[in-house]
Amino acid sequence: MKKQEIKWLSAHAANWLGAIKEGRRPHAVLLLGPAGTGKRALASWMSKRQLLTRDPTSVPEYPFDAFHHADLRWIRPLEDKHTIGVDQIRQLGADLSLTSYEGRGKVAIIEPADVMTANAANSLLKSLEEPAGDTLIILIADRVGKLPATIFSRCQRLNVNCPPLHEGDAWLNAYQFSDRWPEALHRAAGAPILAITTLEQLAETDVMITEFAGVAERSALPLAVAGRWAKYDPAFVLDWLCGQIIYCIHRAFGNPTPGAEGLISDSVLTRIDTRNLFCYLDMVNRLRSQAVGSFNVQLTFESLLIDWAQGLQTVNQSGREPVAGLSFMNGHRK
């Protein structure tokens, strides 16, 4: 497929090139922002700028190719793990201490950095404090709740935000025409690259929105719906659920999201305690920040949907967990 410039990253790219030219490129950078805004494409582009003698493109492109180079280390959770462990970071430190193969320094990309264990994050501090040679360390985080302050303080932070909706829609239509981009973009919380995946999942989310409304209206059973949702990717379900709750908050407080009318009916909103929507959102966001393997997926969805069926009347005001007879933090019934 033809590559397309990620235009909303142009300012970041220009600033990075300027920093290189002026000799003020940082040795460590933390790319922050929602999923689907192009952080991984930007990280790959930065690594090419560091390691290649020929000039790559002036702006990151989509889709981006996973860049491979003798002086590049791309650190992700191992195939059977949900976290980045201390042994991976220790090995990275050893690799970065070696002489560059091609004499242009070394680059490490760590993603998602927010799933590093506490010991892994502590081990990384030495590399951040005492970078070997012309080293560049790029950390990518969709969620920053678990990143320690010591990591933040040792990196230059770049916020990679969503473009305005009209720009995102125009970019998506240039990539591939569809009359459902506005809907996909809304469900992706304005992130254009995430909207590409979301478009492919619209058939699933069409069913999910009907079931979510059905649970509130008591025409669908929470346990049955939870069983079906447990077959999907948990991160996809939780991200989607977060967007639905945010939409409900906007509707409940008189600020509906343009172009998203009709996703949640007025009859649903009248059945729920809108005062507890923020507690409910906090619970979902807590789950989104956890590694998937740290909780029982089906019991978690059952707990969340039981509270939704009860109109959020029993949601703990502290926002720690639903009071619906289930503990989603450990997957056991109380």
N, C-alpha and C positions, 0 to 999 in steps of 0.2 A: 504494500500500500504506500502511496506517496506520502512523504513526510511533510509536516506542516509546522511552521514556526509557532511557538507558544508565546504569543505577542505580549501577554501581560507580564512575562518575565523579562521583557526588554530592559526595563530600568535596572533590575538586579544585574543583568548581564553587563550593561554599560558601566555600572558602578564597580563591578568586579574587574573589568578590563582596565578601568582607570586606576584601581588600587594596585594592580600588577605593574602598570606603567610607571607609577609614582613610587614603587618599592614599599608599599604599605599593606601588602596582602597579609591577612592574619594567618597564623599557623593552625588555628582551629576555628571552625565556623559551625554554628548550630542553625539548621534550617527548620523553622517552625511554621505551623499553619495547618489548616484542615487537610484531610486526605483528598487527593484528586486535584490538587492545585499545581502539580508539576515539580515538587521538591526533588524527586528522584531523577527526573530529567535534568534539573539544574545541577544536582550533584555530579552526575555523569559528565555533563558539559564542563564543569569546573575541573574535574580530574583530567579531561582531555587537554584543557588549556595549560595544565601544569606539566603534563607528561609528553605531549606530542610536539615535534618541532614544526610541523606544518600547521597552519592556522585552521582550526575547525570552524564550524558555523559561528556567526556572531551572536546568535540567539538559540537557546535550547529548542529542540524539535520534538514533536510527537508523531508516531511512537518513537521512543528512544531505545537504542540498542544498549544492552548491558555491556559496558566497555570492559575489555580484558587487556591487561598489560602486566609485564613482569614486575613493575614497581607499584602496582595497585592491589590493595587488599579490600575486598568488599565483605564486611562482616554482617551476617544475618543469623537468626536462630538456626540451629542444626535441624535436619529434616524431622527428627522425632521429638523436638523440643519446642517450647513456647517462649523461652527466654534466651538471652545471650549470656553465656556463663563466664566465670572468671578465667577458666583455662583458655577460652578463645581470646580474651583480651590480653592475657599474659603472652600467648604466642604472638599476637599482633605486636606487642611491645618489643619482643625479640626480633621480629621481622623488620620493624622500622629502624632498629639499631644497626642493621646491616647496610653495607654500601649500596647505593643506587646502581642498578644494572646499566642504565643508560645515561647516568650523570645529571638527570633533571629532577632529582629528589624522589620522594615517595609520597603516596597518597593512600589514606585509609578512609573508607566510607562505612559508617556504622548505622544500620537501619533495621528496624526502628530502635533508636537509642533508648526509648522509654521502656523497653523490655529487658534492659540489662539488669542483672541481679545486683544487689547492694555491693557484694564483693567485687563484681566485674566493674562497676562504676568507680569504686575506690582504686582498683588496679589501673584504670584508665588515667587517673589523675596524674601519675608520674609522667606518662607520655604527653599530657597536656601542659604540665609545668616545665618539663625539660625535653622539648621536641628535638629529635635527632636530625641534624643536618637541615636540608630544605624540605621538611615534612609538612604535609597538609592533611589535617584530620577533619573530616566532614561528618557531622552527626545529623541525622534526620529524625524528626519526632512529629507525629500527628497529634499526640497528646502528651502534655508535659507534666502531668500530675505527679509522676513518680521519678522525675529527674531531680537528683539532689542539687542544692544550691551551689555546691562546689563545682559541679559541671557547668552550670550556667555562668558562673563568674569567670571561668577560664576560656570561654568561647565568645566570639563575636556572633551576635544573634541576628538572623535575617528572617523577617516575617514574610512568608509567602502567602498572600491572601487571595481570596476569590476575586476575579474581575467583576465589574458591574454586570448585572444580569443581561442587559442588551448586548454587551460585548461578548459575553460567554455564549449567548444564543447565536450571534453572528459567526463566531469562531466554529461552533459545532456544525452549523449549516454549511460552512465552507469545507469542513472535514467530510461530512456526509449529510445529505439532505434528509430531514425527517420532520413531519408536522408534530411529533411528540417531544421535540427537544425542550420546549418550555416546561412540560410536565416532568421530564427526566431531570432537568436542571433544578427544578424546585425540590424534587425528592432527594437530590444530591446536595442540598443546602447551598446551591450556587457554585459548586466546584465542577468546572467543565469536564475534566478528565474522568472524574468519578461518574459524571452524567453519562459517559459513553458506556460504562458497565451497567449503569442503572437502566439505560434504555433497553438493554438485553434482558433485564430482570423485570420489566414492567408487567409482563404477564403474571409473574409471581406476586408482585406487589399489588396488582389489581385484586387478586384473591385475598391478600393479607389485609388490605384496607376494608374489604367487605367483612372479613372475619373479625377484625378489631372493632368495627362498629357493631357487629352482631353480638360480641361479648358484652359490650356496654348496654345494648338493648335487650340482652338476655335471650336472644334467639340462637346463640351459638354457645356451646359449652367450653369454658376455659381449658379444661384438661384435654379435650379433643383438639382444640386449636393449638395448644402448646405442643402436643404430640406431632402435629404437622410441621410447626415452625422449627422444632428440634432437628428436622431433617435438612434444614438450610444451614448455611454458614452462620454461626452465632454472631460474628462481627457484623455481617450484613443485616441481620435481624435487629440487633441493638442499635446500629446506626440509623436504620429506617425508623425504629420506634422512637428514637430521640427526636428525629425530624417531625414525627406526628405529634409528639407532646409539645414541642415548640410551637407548632402550628396551632394546637389547641389553646396554648397560653395566649398567643396573639389574638385568636378569635374571642376568647373569653374576656379579654381586656380591651376589646374594641379596636384592634389593630390587625385585621386579617391580612395574610400574605397575598399580594396581587397574583392572579393567575392560578391560585390554589383552591378557589372556592369549591365547595361541594365534597371535599375529601372527608371531612367530618361534619355530620349533620347537626343542626341545632338540637334535635331530639337527643343526640348523644351528650352534648354539652349540658343539657338540663338535668341529666341523670348523674353527673359527676360533681364532686365537691371541688370546684375550681381553685379554692384556697390551697388545696394540697397538690396542685399540679407541679409546683416547684419542688416539693419533696419527692414526688414521683420521678421528675426529671433528674434530680440528684441521685436517686437510686440507680437509674439506668446509666448515668454517666460514671458512677462508681464501678459498675460492671464493665463498661466499655474500657476502663483504664486497667482492668485485670487481665492477666493471661487467660485464654479460653480454658485451658486445662485446670484452672484453679477452682472451678465451680461446676456443679451438675447442671448441664444445659436445660434438660427437660424440666427439672424441678424449679429451676430459676424462672423459666417462662411460665410455668404453672402459677407460681407465686405472684408474678407481675400481672398476669391476666385475671387471677382471682381478685386482686385488689381493684383492677379496672372494672370487673363485673360488679363489684360492690360499690362502685361510684367513688372510689378513693376515700370512703368514709372512715376506713380503719387504717389508713396509712399513718405510720408513726411520724409524729410531727418533727422528730429529730432528723428524719431523712435517712436513718441508718438501714432500715430494712422494712419490708411490708409486714404488717401484723395480720397475716392471713393463714397462719398455721404452718408456714414453711420458712426455713432459713436459707436464703439463696447463697449466702456466703460460703457455706460448707456443704450444701446439697443434702442436708438431713432434715427430716421432719422434727419439729419441736415436740 
